Amino acid sequence: IAGLVISSKKHIKLDTRIKKDEKLKFIDMLTSLKNRNYLNEKINIWNKNTIYPQGIIVIDLNNVKYLNDTFGHEAGDKAIKAEAEILKKIFKSSDVIGRLGGDEFAIVAPEMQLEDFAARKNLLNEECRKYNESEEDPFILSISMGCTEFSAVNSSIDDLLKKADEELYKEKREKKSLKEGR
């Protein structure tokens, strides 16, 4: 019986470890947000059930390479974590916020219409401004965003991210043109 009890305890520990590993598979370690794996899984489930959320937003922190090269990776990590906290503050609990990697985030917003994107964009930019005013960091927290809608045709994560990225980089080009005075 003693061997059975020990074996049972080992199985419980193994089961607990497996559950922990499964959870970590979907979590970004730096920000504690969901990761791209989780977004892929969630979108696949929605596609199978033909439940199409309304929008996906892609957010890119501006100038993170410069920030890392100038102030070090700790500063870059701080900016990424700060943006993650802002995203948690702005988006609803029904929205899925994830870090795609590096300095890119994605938000799957089931109740968002494209018309709502401008308001969310303004809120995010305002929160970045407030952060910059309240913190004494050697950097400015700045973001660019793109948004697209789900549909039966436009439903794979790769298609959605590509389309949202196109919008994001359009905004980056516009910001660069304004900065250069064109």
ABEGO torsion letter per residue (X at the ends): XAAAAAAAAAAAAAAAAAAAAAAAAABBAAAGBBBAAAAAAAAAAAAAAGBBBABBBBBBBBGAAAAAAAAEAAAAAAAAAAAAAAAAAABBAABBBBBAEEABBBBBBAABBAAAAAAAAAAAAAAAAAAAAABABABBBBBBBBBBBBBAABABAAAAAAAAAAAAAAAAAAAAAAAAGX
